[in-house]
């Protein structure tokens, strides 16, 4: 699944302090392999370099 800037997502990364938190995608970057990496902003900061399999869309 691909995401766009402004989408609300939940991060699933046990190594991140934001694991399980809801945030908003603020930047989409394409890797040299054609995959997308995302920057997600949370209330207390942001996490960069997130792959699509680490996030899930928040139901509106």
C-alpha positions as CSV (number, residue, x, y, z in Angstrom):
1,X,0.0,0.0,0.0
2,X,1.2,3.5,-0.8
3,X,0.6,6.6,1.3
4,X,0.5,10.3,0.5
5,X,1.5,13.4,2.5
6,X,-1.2,14.3,5.0
7,X,-2.3,10.7,5.6
8,X,-2.9,9.7,9.2
9,X,-1.0,6.4,10.1
10,X,0.0,4.2,13.0
11,X,3.7,3.3,13.3
12,X,4.6,-0.3,14.0
13,X,8.3,-0.4,14.8
14,X,9.4,-2.0,18.1
15,X,12.7,-0.1,17.9
16,X,11.0,3.3,17.8
17,X,9.9,5.4,20.7
18,X,6.8,6.1,18.6
19,X,5.7,2.5,18.2
20,X,2.0,2.2,18.3
21,X,1.4,5.9,18.0
22,X,-0.7,7.8,15.4
23,X,1.0,10.4,13.3
24,X,0.8,12.2,10.0
25,X,2.9,11.7,6.9
26,X,4.8,14.9,6.2
27,X,7.2,13.8,3.5
28,X,7.3,11.0,0.9
29,X,10.7,10.1,-0.6
30,X,11.5,7.6,-3.3
31,X,14.5,5.3,-2.8
32,X,16.8,4.4,-5.7
33,X,15.1,1.1,-5.8
34,X,11.7,2.7,-6.5
35,X,10.3,2.1,-3.1
36,X,8.8,4.9,-0.9
37,X,10.1,5.9,2.5
38,X,8.1,8.2,4.7
39,X,8.6,10.9,7.3
40,X,5.9,10.8,10.0
41,X,5.3,13.6,12.5
42,X,4.0,12.8,15.9
43,X,2.9,15.1,18.8
44,X,6.4,14.9,20.3
45,X,8.6,14.7,17.3
46,X,9.1,12.8,14.0
47,X,10.5,9.7,12.6
48,X,12.2,9.5,9.1
49,X,13.0,6.6,6.7
50,X,9.9,4.6,7.5
51,X,8.9,2.0,5.0
52,X,5.3,1.2,4.0
53,X,5.3,-2.1,5.8
54,X,5.9,-0.3,9.1
55,X,2.8,1.8,9.0
56,X,-0.9,1.3,8.7
57,X,-3.6,3.7,7.7
58,X,-5.9,5.2,10.3
59,X,-9.6,4.6,9.6
60,X,-11.3,7.9,9.0
